[in-house]
Amino acid sequence: MGKYILRRVLLMIPIVLGVATLSFILMKLAPGDPAAAYLGDKATPENVAQLRRAWGLDEPMIIQYLQFLGGLLVGDFGQSFIFQTSVLELLKLRMPATLLLMLVSLVFAVVISVPLSLWVAAKRSAASAIVSRVFAATVQGMPAFFVGTLLILVLGVNLGVFPVGGYGSNFGEHLYSLVLPGLAVALTICPVLIRSLTAALNDSMSAEYTNFALSKGLSRKRTVFDYAFRNAGITGVSILGIQVGHLVGGALVVENVFAIPGVGSLLMEAVLARDYDVVQALTVIFGVLVVLVYLLTDIVYSIVDPRVRLGA
């Protein structure tokens, strides 16, 4: 296990380097000038040139790239042009809200997908299968921001059950304000989880060990919970890990819908203002986060099923 983790960590280096390089190139190719955007109506050729020198934007591209990589190696993500503070300080302020939103979304996804899949497998009726398929097909066709808007209209505006925006001032208010955005993100990944877990449960119910349990007189419901779910859970863990990328993307989008002060709203502001250092830092950080979650998924996979032997 230790050797496997070390190999995967070493393989992360070229991945992170590729993500950093791609984000740097795309930001430089993007139209607009951050100095001109920052100065606004006061932008003159002289003022823009002076500000570009102060920010180091007049340096050759290769020099800027090497400075960017050098900063990453020592944990220096640079300075925000717009917010006039270090990117690291911005991350300390904004990252907790995003991570909490992702955690809430993950919990909602599991709470919705697992019981529904177990119910379909235990019932094994046409009605339960139709309900599951209709739910999955309907939700999968909706983007996260659209689902969030619907939840705002129904549960926020019409029923007034949950707040339609903001983040609160303490941990309890944070969780309460993240119910709707967390549910919006979770619903976008639930269809894949439900279909995968239901298919894995049905395959397990066709295996010899479950047929033997049924022949001994165990009910189908108990066989699903006690036997099939243990093996189907391995598939669920794998699919859930793969969906982390969608979870990250959905969280970043939904933050702007619900006015949550996380890195999603920060990223949007930085992109519009051409705040290079902020965009590049966030791209690298989320790239690393996704890779780490994939690594954690592989480790959990081997723990859930001891028969699995982790290779290179």
Salt bridges, closest charged atoms under 4 A:
ASP33 OD2 - ARG52 NH1 3.19
GLU89 OE2 - LYS92 NZ 3.77
ASP226 OD2 - ARG222 NE 3.02
ASP298 OD2 - ARG8 NH1 2.47
ASP305 OD1 - ARG307 NE 2.83
